[in-house]
Amino acid sequence: MVDASEPTHEAAGAVNAPAASWRRFVPLFLLLIAGVVFAADQLVKNWVVTHLTEGETVPVFGEFLRWHFVRNPGAAFSLASGSTWIFTTLAAVVVVVILWQIRRLRSLPWALFLGLLLGGVLGNLTDRLTREPGFPEGHVIDFISTPWMWLGFNEAIYNIADIGIVTGMIVFVLINVLGLPIDGGPRHRRADEPDAEDHDGAGDDSGSGNAPGAADADPGEEPPSGDASRGERGERGTP
């Protein structure tokens, strides 16, 4: 006989079905984020090439935000110029790895991270493959200038794709701190975190403890009744 108060396997499966259903669409969220970052990056870069003069600084909000159009043969933030083909190869590898991970992706935070990274990498990779001086060493279009952010160090010019990559890496750090798995399962517990089962076990032991001396008593032995006590006193008698 099955207790009606206990959930059956069918009921548990029905409860988990909606969660499993929406998690199948998590890869679409990744592709949506990547598409938004990539489209914004390429559209704004095309506007920059058409309307701005290379090397000219255009204040937007004073020194807080400026447009400064440069062509970057190096990595993000105008770093490591002169190794364009290396970064083209690395970007292509990153894209392949991200697309391969989609098959096991069921976590929204991971989808956000991979979507930002994929959109940013594709944005700069498109520049390297299609812009001057030509495939596969095209120069990336950088145009965002924020001098205040570099705290006196040499200023780096960047673009929307770079922002997507850096934001994605920040999300990646948070994912690892929280221990969130890519398949959407329960988060990984750190070694220094207390185990909830240990606390439950301790509570059960304390709650089931008996009064002192209770464990020594024989459960089959009955205490002497009042009549038996009076009979013992009568047999001894008094002078």
Backbone as CSV, one residue per row, in Angstrom:
resi,resn,N_x,N_y,N_z,CA_x,CA_y,CA_z,C_x,C_y,C_z
1,MET,0.849,-1.197,0.000,0.000,0.000,0.000,0.875,1.233,0.000
2,VAL,0.552,2.226,-0.836,1.348,3.436,-0.961,0.730,4.540,-0.130
3,ASP,1.539,5.176,0.710,1.062,6.290,1.524,0.775,7.488,0.632
4,ALA,-0.436,8.022,0.708,-0.821,9.141,-0.154,-0.044,10.393,0.158
5,SER,0.490,10.487,1.403,1.227,11.687,1.791,2.617,11.732,1.205
6,GLU,3.128,10.570,0.715,4.465,10.524,0.154,4.415,10.708,-1.350
7,PRO,5.296,11.614,-1.934,5.278,11.834,-3.379,5.763,10.606,-4.121
8,THR,5.101,10.258,-5.188,5.511,9.144,-6.023,6.529,9.612,-7.038
9,HIS,7.156,8.660,-7.734,8.136,9.002,-8.765,7.483,9.792,-9.889
10,GLU,6.221,9.464,-10.195,5.543,10.194,-11.256,5.335,11.652,-10.881
11,ALA,4.955,11.883,-9.598,4.740,13.259,-9.157,6.032,14.047,-9.160
12,ALA,7.129,13.429,-8.717,8.424,14.115,-8.716,8.858,14.447,-10.130
13,GLY,8.605,13.522,-11.058,8.956,13.795,-12.445,8.150,14.933,-13.019
14,ALA,6.868,15.022,-12.609,6.030,16.110,-13.102,6.499,17.450,-12.580
15,VAL,6.992,17.486,-11.339,7.484,18.741,-10.769,8.752,19.190,-11.473
16,ASN,9.649,18.241,-11.783,10.920,18.585,-12.409,10.801,18.839,-13.906
17,ALA,9.679,18.441,-14.496,9.527,18.593,-15.941,9.593,20.040,-16.408
18,PRO,8.900,21.005,-15.748,8.997,22.393,-16.220,10.410,22.935,-16.173
19,ALA,11.175,22.617,-15.100,12.555,23.108,-14.995,13.411,22.544,-16.119
20,ALA,13.244,21.240,-16.381,14.019,20.638,-17.465,13.620,21.213,-18.815
21,SER,12.353,21.602,-18.937,11.872,22.134,-20.209,12.484,23.486,-20.523
22,TRP,12.471,24.429,-19.561,12.990,25.767,-19.860,14.511,25.769,-19.964
23,ARG,15.176,24.836,-19.296,16.636,24.788,-19.380,17.117,24.411,-20.779
24,ARG,16.251,23.753,-21.559,16.647,23.417,-22.920,16.811,24.657,-23.792
25,PHE,16.199,25.782,-23.364,16.272,27.015,-24.143,17.406,27.928,-23.680
26,VAL,18.193,27.497,-22.686,19.313,28.301,-22.207,20.317,28.599,-23.323
27,PRO,20.664,27.633,-24.199,21.578,27.965,-25.301,21.055,29.090,-26.197
28,LEU,19.744,29.207,-26.335,19.194,30.311,-27.134,19.476,31.655,-26.471
29,PHE,19.470,31.674,-25.131,19.813,32.900,-24.402,21.256,33.285,-24.674
30,LEU,22.149,32.290,-24.699,23.557,32.554,-25.048,23.657,33.191,-26.436
31,LEU,22.970,32.597,-27.412,23.046,33.114,-28.778,22.431,34.513,-28.878
32,LEU,21.394,34.774,-28.083,20.783,36.108,-28.083,21.763,37.154,-27.559
33,ILE,22.411,36.862,-26.431,23.389,37.792,-25.860,24.537,38.022,-26.835
34,ALA,25.049,36.938,-27.416,26.152,37.057,-28.374,25.728,37.887,-29.586
35,GLY,24.502,37.670,-30.072,24.021,38.425,-31.229,23.895,39.905,-30.951
36,VAL,23.407,40.261,-29.748,23.258,41.677,-29.389,24.614,42.360,-29.311
37,VAL,25.577,41.710,-28.632,26.916,42.294,-28.504,27.571,42.443,-29.875
38,PHE,27.482,41.398,-30.684,28.115,41.426,-32.008,27.488,42.495,-32.897
39,ALA,26.164,42.560,-32.940,25.489,43.541,-33.796,25.805,44.965,-33.361
40,ALA,25.742,45.226,-32.047,26.042,46.574,-31.557,27.478,46.958,-31.885
41,ASP,28.398,46.024,-31.705,29.808,46.303,-31.972,30.041,46.649,-33.448
42,GLN,29.513,45.851,-34.347,29.757,46.067,-35.771,29.034,47.312,-36.302
43,LEU,27.820,47.550,-35.844,27.080,48.727,-36.312,27.781,50.021,-35.889
44,VAL,28.224,50.068,-34.631,28.886,51.274,-34.145,30.248,51.443,-34.821
45,LYS,30.975,50.364,-35.050,32.261,50.460,-35.749,32.081,51.000,-37.167
46,ASN,31.035,50.536,-37.854,30.779,51.055,-39.201,30.468,52.547,-39.166
47,TRP,29.738,52.981,-38.136,29.459,54.420,-37.985,30.753,55.190,-37.730
48,VAL,31.629,54.631,-36.897,32.895,55.298,-36.589,33.732,55.481,-37.853
49,VAL,33.860,54.420,-38.640,34.667,54.490,-39.864,34.091,55.515,-40.837
50,THR,32.775,55.653,-40.856,32.121,56.548,-41.816,32.148,58.009,-41.375
51,HIS,32.016,58.263,-40.068,31.796,59.631,-39.603,32.961,60.238,-38.824
52,LEU,33.909,59.459,-38.354,35.002,60.015,-37.573,36.295,59.996,-38.370
53,THR,37.162,60.948,-38.040,38.481,61.014,-38.674,39.483,60.249,-37.821
54,GLU,40.242,59.379,-38.456,41.192,58.564,-37.709,42.220,59.441,-36.998
55,GLY,42.402,59.174,-35.704,43.354,59.919,-34.887,42.780,61.167,-34.244
56,GLU,41.578,61.561,-34.580,40.969,62.776,-34.024,40.166,62.430,-32.777
57,THR,40.255,63.281,-31.749,39.530,63.085,-30.497,38.288,63.965,-30.482
58,VAL,37.140,63.354,-30.183,35.864,64.075,-30.144,35.286,63.930,-28.739
59,PRO,35.250,65.025,-27.943,34.671,64.926,-26.600,33.177,64.629,-26.667
60,VAL,32.732,63.707,-25.814,31.308,63.388,-25.695,30.777,63.914,-24.375
61,PHE,31.413,63.541,-23.270,31.134,64.090,-21.942,32.439,64.598,-21.349
62,GLY,33.003,65.620,-21.957,34.261,66.185,-21.490,35.377,65.159,-21.522
63,GLU,36.127,65.060,-20.409,37.205,64.081,-20.292,36.701,62.723,-19.811
64,PHE,35.424,62.662,-19.443,34.872,61.396,-18.937,34.705,60.389,-20.058
65,LEU,34.215,60.825,-21.222,34.012,59.938,-22.360,34.318,60.687,-23.650
66,ARG,35.204,60.097,-24.471,35.580,60.715,-25.741,35.613,59.650,-26.830
67,TRP,35.396,60.073,-28.078,35.632,59.203,-29.224,37.023,59.489,-29.761
68,HIS,37.774,58.407,-29.980,39.111,58.550,-30.552,39.351,57.355,-31.475
69,PHE,39.195,57.547,-32.759,39.236,56.476,-33.754,40.674,56.064,-34.045
70,VAL,40.978,54.780,-33.764,42.280,54.210,-34.116,42.053,52.813,-34.696
71,ARG,43.011,52.351,-35.489,42.996,50.990,-36.006,44.042,50.183,-35.232
72,ASN,43.582,49.122,-34.584,44.416,48.363,-33.656,44.799,47.011,-34.244
73,PRO,46.106,46.763,-34.490,46.535,45.452,-34.985,46.778,44.435,-33.876
74,GLY,46.622,44.854,-32.607,46.941,43.968,-31.489,45.715,43.386,-30.824
75,ALA,45.833,43.175,-29.516,44.762,42.543,-28.743,43.811,43.607,-28.222
76,ALA,42.953,43.182,-27.292,41.983,44.109,-26.707,42.695,45.278,-26.036
77,PHE,42.044,46.438,-26.055,42.569,47.671,-25.459,43.883,48.101,-26.103
78,SER,44.044,47.805,-27.397,45.216,48.250,-28.158,46.522,47.665,-27.628
79,LEU,46.480,46.480,-27.047,47.673,45.861,-26.477,48.305,44.880,-27.459
80,ALA,49.625,44.694,-27.344,50.385,43.683,-28.108,50.202,43.847,-29.603
81,SER,50.493,45.038,-30.100,50.410,45.267,-31.543,51.503,44.491,-32.262
82,GLY,51.236,44.069,-33.484,52.214,43.363,-34.285,52.052,41.858,-34.287
83,SER,51.054,41.324,-33.571,50.829,39.877,-33.532,49.399,39.559,-33.957
84,THR,48.941,40.204,-35.008,47.541,40.104,-35.408,47.139,38.674,-35.722
85,TRP,47.957,37.942,-36.476,47.572,36.591,-36.891,47.444,35.647,-35.710
86,ILE,48.249,35.896,-34.642,48.149,35.054,-33.449,46.792,35.245,-32.786
87,PHE,46.363,36.496,-32.652,45.082,36.766,-32.011,43.916,36.301,-32.872
88,THR,44.089,36.323,-34.183,43.059,35.788,-35.071,42.872,34.297,-34.830
89,THR,43.977,33.573,-34.709,43.911,32.134,-34.459,43.301,31.828,-33.096
90,LEU,43.737,32.562,-32.070,43.207,32.341,-30.726,41.714,32.631,-30.668
91,ALA,41.279,33.700,-31.338,39.851,34.048,-31.347,39.029,32.943,-32.001
92,ALA,39.537,32.393,-33.102,38.823,31.305,-33.776,38.706,30.082,-32.873
93,VAL,39.761,29.772,-32.120,39.731,28.643,-31.195,38.703,28.871,-30.096
94,VAL,38.655,30.087,-29.558,37.692,30.412,-28.502,36.260,30.222,-29.005
95,VAL,35.980,30.660,-30.212,34.641,30.509,-30.783,34.262,29.039,-30.886
96,VAL,35.179,28.203,-31.357,34.906,26.766,-31.497,34.644,26.130,-30.131
97,VAL,35.431,26.498,-29.118,35.258,25.927,-27.777,33.899,26.320,-27.202
98,ILE,33.503,27.578,-27.362,32.213,28.028,-26.837,31.066,27.278,-27.514
99,LEU,31.116,27.164,-28.819,30.063,26.444,-29.535,30.010,24.977,-29.122
100,TRP,31.160,24.384,-28.798,31.189,23.003,-28.350,30.539,22.854,-26.979
101,GLN,30.693,23.864,-26.107,30.133,23.805,-24.764,28.616,23.983,-24.749
102,ILE,28.039,24.475,-25.829,26.594,24.713,-25.870,25.824,23.417,-25.633
103,ARG,26.372,22.277,-26.050,25.649,21.011,-25.961,25.332,20.624,-24.512
104,ARG,26.133,21.075,-23.540,25.884,20.752,-22.132,25.472,21.961,-21.301
105,LEU,25.174,23.065,-21.975,24.846,24.300,-21.264,23.397,24.276,-20.787
106,ARG,23.190,24.432,-19.455,21.848,24.521,-18.882,21.774,25.583,-17.786
107,SER,22.806,26.394,-17.659,22.881,27.396,-16.588,22.807,28.792,-17.185
108,LEU,21.895,29.634,-16.674,21.764,31.000,-17.174,23.010,31.846,-16.921
109,PRO,23.634,31.796,-15.715,24.868,32.569,-15.533,25.965,32.162,-16.514
110,TRP,26.104,30.869,-16.767,27.102,30.425,-17.741,26.729,30.891,-19.141
111,ALA,25.439,30.896,-19.459,25.006,31.376,-20.773,25.317,32.862,-20.929
112,LEU,25.145,33.639,-19.850,25.471,35.059,-19.904,26.966,35.258,-20.144
113,PHE,27.790,34.532,-19.390,29.244,34.631,-19.557,29.678,34.254,-20.973
114,LEU,29.235,33.090,-21.433,29.657,32.618,-22.755,29.074,33.489,-23.869
115,GLY,27.876,34.026,-23.678,27.290,34.903,-24.684,28.057,36.209,-24.827
116,LEU,28.422,36.821,-23.705,29.215,38.045,-23.744,30.575,37.787,-24.382
117,LEU,31.195,36.683,-23.981,32.518,36.348,-24.531,32.432,36.057,-26.027
118,LEU,31.437,35.275,-26.430,31.297,34.922,-27.842,31.018,36.152,-28.695
119,GLY,30.115,37.019,-28.235,29.816,38.225,-28.997,31.017,39.135,-29.142
120,GLY,31.783,39.298,-28.054,32.967,40.143,-28.121,34.056,39.572,-29.011
121,VAL,34.296,38.275,-28.870,35.339,37.644,-29.694,34.957,37.684,-31.170
122,LEU,33.684,37.418,-31.478,33.247,37.465,-32.876,33.343,38.881,-33.452
123,GLY,33.067,39.890,-32.618,33.160,41.270,-33.081,34.565,41.629,-33.529
124,ASN,35.542,41.338,-32.688,36.930,41.647,-33.051,37.466,40.703,-34.129
125,LEU,37.021,39.429,-34.111,37.461,38.490,-35.132,36.967,38.917,-36.515
126,THR,35.757,39.452,-36.584,35.235,39.940,-37.860,36.100,41.064,-38.415
127,ASP,36.563,41.955,-37.536,37.471,43.017,-37.984,38.754,42.429,-38.558
128,ARG,39.306,41.424,-37.884,40.581,40.847,-38.336,40.428,40.111,-39.662
129,LEU,39.241,39.629,-39.937,39.030,38.863,-41.162,38.577,39.723,-42.333
130,THR,37.998,40.894,-42.066,37.361,41.653,-43.152,37.907,43.056,-43.356
131,ARG,38.554,43.646,-42.388,38.976,45.038,-42.521,40.435,45.131,-42.987
132,GLU,40.829,46.344,-43.321,42.192,46.594,-43.815,43.215,46.231,-42.742
133,PRO,44.396,45.752,-43.108,44.922,45.586,-44.472,44.497,44.311,-45.176
134,GLY,43.654,43.480,-44.526,43.152,42.310,-45.206,43.255,41.047,-44.377
135,PHE,42.619,39.994,-44.848,42.566,38.690,-44.183,43.974,38.076,-44.097
136,PRO,44.366,37.488,-42.955,43.678,37.443,-41.665,44.271,38.441,-40.681
137,GLU,44.837,39.535,-41.171,45.554,40.500,-40.334,44.879,41.866,-40.341
138,GLY,43.558,41.879,-40.478,42.837,43.150,-40.431,42.961,43.813,-39.070
139,HIS,42.902,45.127,-39.065,43.034,45.884,-37.818,41.665,46.111,-37.186
140,VAL,41.607,45.970,-35.869,40.368,46.146,-35.116,40.093,47.644,-34.947
141,ILE,38.814,48.027,-35.076,38.418,49.422,-34.908,38.188,49.704,-33.430
142,ASP,38.999,50.574,-32.838,38.833,51.028,-31.457,38.474,52.509,-31.474
143,PHE,37.630,52.918,-30.523,37.174,54.318,-30.569,36.747,54.885,-29.222
144,ILE,36.651,54.092,-28.164,36.182,54.593,-26.868,37.382,55.012,-26.036
145,SER,37.363,56.253,-25.576,38.461,56.806,-24.779,37.915,57.284,-23.439
146,THR,38.443,56.736,-22.347,38.070,57.150,-20.985,39.351,57.356,-20.177
147,PRO,39.984,58.535,-20.286,41.287,58.761,-19.643,41.271,58.567,-18.133
148,TRP,40.161,58.907,-17.463,40.078,58.836,-16.005,40.216,57.404,-15.477
149,MET,39.896,56.420,-16.304,39.842,55.035,-15.859,41.224,54.405,-15.684
150,TRP,42.269,55.016,-16.235,43.577,54.367,-16.268,44.506,54.843,-15.167
151,LEU,44.044,55.775,-14.318,44.774,56.170,-13.106,46.220,56.563,-13.387
152,GLY,46.428,57.328,-14.434,47.756,57.827,-14.749,48.579,56.934,-15.652
153,PHE,48.152,55.692,-15.886,48.876,54.811,-16.795,48.540,55.175,-18.244
154,ASN,49.292,54.580,-19.183,49.026,54.861,-20.589,47.593,54.462,-20.943
155,GLU,46.897,55.381,-21.557,45.496,55.141,-21.888,45.369,54.115,-23.008
156,ALA,44.377,53.229,-22.889,44.070,52.252,-23.931,42.709,52.593,-24.531
157,ILE,42.629,52.541,-25.845,41.379,52.780,-26.553,40.707,51.429,-26.786
158,TYR,39.398,51.366,-26.641,38.718,50.077,-26.756,37.398,50.229,-27.492
159,ASN,36.634,49.132,-27.576,35.384,49.132,-28.321,34.333,48.318,-27.575
160,ILE,33.158,48.166,-28.174,32.061,47.448,-27.515,32.393,45.970,-27.344
161,ALA,33.083,45.378,-28.313,33.477,43.970,-28.185,34.380,43.765,-26.972
162,ASP,35.311,44.687,-26.741,36.182,44.592,-25.571,35.378,44.665,-24.278
163,ILE,34.367,45.539,-24.258,33.516,45.647,-23.070,32.790,44.328,-22.819
164,GLY,32.297,43.691,-23.887,31.639,42.405,-23.730,32.573,41.340,-23.173
165,ILE,33.810,41.310,-23.662,34.776,40.316,-23.198,35.107,40.522,-21.721
166,VAL,35.380,41.761,-21.335,35.753,42.035,-19.941,34.577,41.768,-19.003
167,THR,33.369,42.200,-19.388,32.189,41.936,-18.565,31.954,40.439,-18.417
168,GLY,32.149,39.700,-19.505,32.005,38.250,-19.435,32.986,37.619,-18.468
169,MET,34.218,38.095,-18.433,35.206,37.533,-17.516,34.861,37.853,-16.062
170,ILE,34.260,39.016,-15.827,33.801,39.333,-14.459,32.710,38.357,-14.040
171,VAL,31.768,38.080,-14.941,30.720,37.095,-14.659,31.332,35.724,-14.402
172,PHE,32.377,35.372,-15.143,33.047,34.084,-14.968,33.663,33.964,-13.569
173,VAL,34.259,35.039,-13.082,34.825,35.024,-11.728,33.728,34.787,-10.696
174,LEU,32.590,35.472,-10.849,31.474,35.293,-9.913,30.940,33.862,-9.976
175,ILE,30.866,33.302,-11.164,30.401,31.916,-11.314,31.290,30.965,-10.534
176,ASN,32.604,31.159,-10.605,33.531,30.274,-9.903,33.486,30.500,-8.401
177,VAL,33.286,31.728,-7.976,33.171,32.002,-6.539,31.934,31.310,-5.968
178,LEU,30.831,31.355,-6.711,29.583,30.748,-6.251,29.527,29.245,-6.502
179,GLY,30.446,28.724,-7.330,30.469,27.284,-7.602,29.310,26.805,-8.445
180,LEU,28.919,27.565,-9.464,27.774,27.201,-10.291,28.227,26.313,-11.446
181,PRO,27.683,25.115,-11.581,28.064,24.225,-12.679,27.394,24.627,-13.983
182,ILE,28.002,24.279,-15.096,27.509,24.674,-16.411,26.235,23.933,-16.787
183,ASP,25.988,22.755,-16.170,24.804,21.976,-16.520,23.577,22.359,-15.715
184,GLY,23.682,23.417,-14.878,22.535,23.885,-14.120,22.234,23.086,-12.879
185,GLY,23.098,22.138,-12.490,22.878,21.332,-11.300,23.158,22.127,-10.032
186,PRO,23.046,21.472,-8.863,23.333,22.144,-7.590,24.753,22.682,-7.567
187,ARG,24.932,23.824,-6.940,26.244,24.441,-6.931,27.224,23.620,-6.108
188,HIS,28.489,23.693,-6.502,29.535,22.957,-5.807,29.841,23.631,-4.480
189,ARG,29.836,22.828,-3.402,30.122,23.354,-2.092,31.613,23.423,-1.852
190,ARG,32.079,24.567,-1.297,33.495,24.686,-0.961,33.804,23.856,0.273
191,ALA,35.098,23.536,0.448,35.512,22.675,1.553,35.258,23.330,2.907
192,ASP,35.272,24.679,2.952,35.105,25.362,4.237,33.647,25.638,4.565
193,GLU,32.709,25.226,3.713,31.301,25.455,3.991,30.773,24.337,4.878
194,PRO,29.908,24.657,5.880,29.353,23.614,6.751,28.399,22.720,5.978
195,ASP,28.344,21.473,6.380,27.460,20.510,5.741,26.116,20.526,6.457
196,ALA,25.055,20.781,5.695,23.723,20.864,6.288,23.316,19.531,6.909
197,GLU,23.745,18.403,6.317,23.386,17.108,6.859,24.003,16.887,8.229
198,ASP,25.257,17.418,8.424,25.896,17.277,9.727,25.099,17.998,10.790
199,HIS,24.590,19.221,10.436,23.800,19.979,11.396,22.504,19.244,11.715
200,ASP,21.876,18.643,10.706,20.633,17.912,10.934,20.878,16.725,11.847
201,GLY,22.004,16.015,11.614,22.312,14.863,12.449,22.547,15.263,13.888
202,ALA,23.242,16.399,14.076,23.494,16.870,15.432,22.194,17.229,16.121
203,GLY,21.272,17.835,15.378,19.984,18.213,15.952,19.174,16.999,16.333
204,ASP,19.226,15.929,15.526,18.474,14.728,15.840,19.000,14.079,17.109
205,ASP,20.343,14.085,17.261,20.923,13.472,18.453,20.520,14.216,19.701
206,SER,20.554,15.564,19.618,20.212,16.352,20.801,18.739,16.255,21.110
207,GLY,17.908,16.142,20.067,16.470,16.092,20.290,16.018,14.759,20.828
208,SER,16.745,13.689,20.529,16.328,12.366,20.966,16.982,11.950,22.279
209,GLY,17.752,12.847,22.898,18.422,12.501,24.148,17.437,12.290,25.276
210,ASN,17.693,11.344,26.194,16.808,11.064,27.304,17.316,11.743,28.555
211,ALA,16.497,11.787,29.536,16.881,12.375,30.810,17.944,11.509,31.452
212,PRO,18.800,12.103,32.323,19.858,11.331,32.972,19.287,10.157,33.733
213,GLY,19.890,9.024,33.520,19.462,7.837,34.237,18.355,7.072,33.575
214,ALA,17.709,7.699,32.571,16.590,7.026,31.913,17.060,5.833,31.129
215,ALA,18.263,5.920,30.531,18.766,4.809,29.731,19.128,3.608,30.600
216,ASP,19.432,3.822,31.920,19.823,2.727,32.790,18.631,1.931,33.280
217,ALA,17.443,2.484,33.207,16.270,1.800,33.743,15.871,0.655,32.840
218,ASP,15.420,-0.453,33.468,14.960,-1.612,32.700,13.539,-1.349,32.260
219,PRO,13.277,-1.301,30.941,11.918,-0.989,30.502,10.920,-2.050,30.913
220,GLY,11.370,-3.298,31.194,10.423,-4.344,31.590,10.135,-4.364,33.077
221,GLU,10.849,-3.591,33.878,10.677,-3.613,35.342,9.677,-2.551,35.756
222,GLU,8.663,-2.928,36.504,7.638,-1.997,36.943,7.987,-1.465,38.329
223,PRO,7.721,-0.231,38.608,8.002,0.305,39.948,7.069,-0.334,40.986
224,PRO,7.522,-0.473,42.199,6.675,-1.094,43.254,5.451,-0.242,43.522
225,SER,4.312,-0.924,43.671,3.062,-0.202,43.943,2.998,0.212,45.401
226,GLY,2.005,1.013,45.722,1.854,1.484,47.105,1.519,0.364,48.056
227,ASP,0.661,-0.625,47.651,0.287,-1.726,48.530,1.486,-2.589,48.852
228,ALA,2.331,-2.839,47.829,3.505,-3.674,48.094,4.426,-3.005,49.090
229,SER,4.539,-1.703,49.038,5.418,-0.987,49.963,4.893,-1.087,51.378
230,ARG,3.537,-0.937,51.521,2.958,-1.027,52.868,3.095,-2.434,53.423
231,GLY,3.009,-3.479,52.526,3.147,-4.858,52.991,4.539,-5.127,53.506
232,GLU,5.527,-4.570,52.868,6.897,-4.777,53.331,7.105,-4.156,54.698
233,ARG,6.490,-3.013,54.927,6.648,-2.362,56.239,5.920,-3.166,57.325
234,GLY,4.759,-3.778,56.935,4.007,-4.568,57.926,4.744,-5.819,58.356
235,GLU,5.425,-6.479,57.436,6.162,-7.694,57.772,7.297,-7.396,58.732
236,ARG,7.956,-6.213,58.558,9.057,-5.889,59.465,8.495,-5.592,60.856
237,GLY,7.308,-4.971,60.881,6.681,-4.660,62.148,7.410,-3.594,62.910
238,THR,6.739,-3.117,64.008,7.328,-2.093,64.873,7.223,-2.605,66.287
239,PRO,8.155,-2.406,67.210,8.084,-2.899,68.593,7.019,-2.181,69.380
